[in-house]
Amino acid sequence: MEADFQREYRIDLMPALDSGMTWRRFCALVTGLSGDSALLAANSQSSGTSGGSGQLITDPKASERAFRSLMAPVKKEKT
């Protein structure tokens, strides 16, 4: 997500959040990310969709679950 914000908006995300970016603005910018964003690609992989379209989530609880799953640490597979 940080890379998406830097690439698409020229915003360094962490300093922007630290300096008071509102939740509303953050959500608006996440919503506005292009279909080429890494976030949407990751969402497409986790939801099993292809083409970068993902799924439209309208339920607030489902949205929170999806967001948390995208922000969760990646579990390493045992070899």
BELNORFEN-V163586 format. One line per field, one symbol per residue. psi: psi as a letter, one per 40 degrees, with the letter a starting at -180 (. if undefined). burial: I if it has 9 or more other C-alpha atoms within 8 Angstrom, else O. A space follows every 50 residues. Layout:
psi = ???
burial = ???
This chain:
psi = ddddddddefhhddddddeehidddddddddeiieeidddddddddeeii eedaihhdhdddddddddddeiihhhih.
burial = OOOIIIOOOOOIIOOIIOOOIOOOOIOOOOOOIOOOIIIIIIIIIOOOIO OIIIOOOOOOOIIOOOOOOIOOOOOOOOO
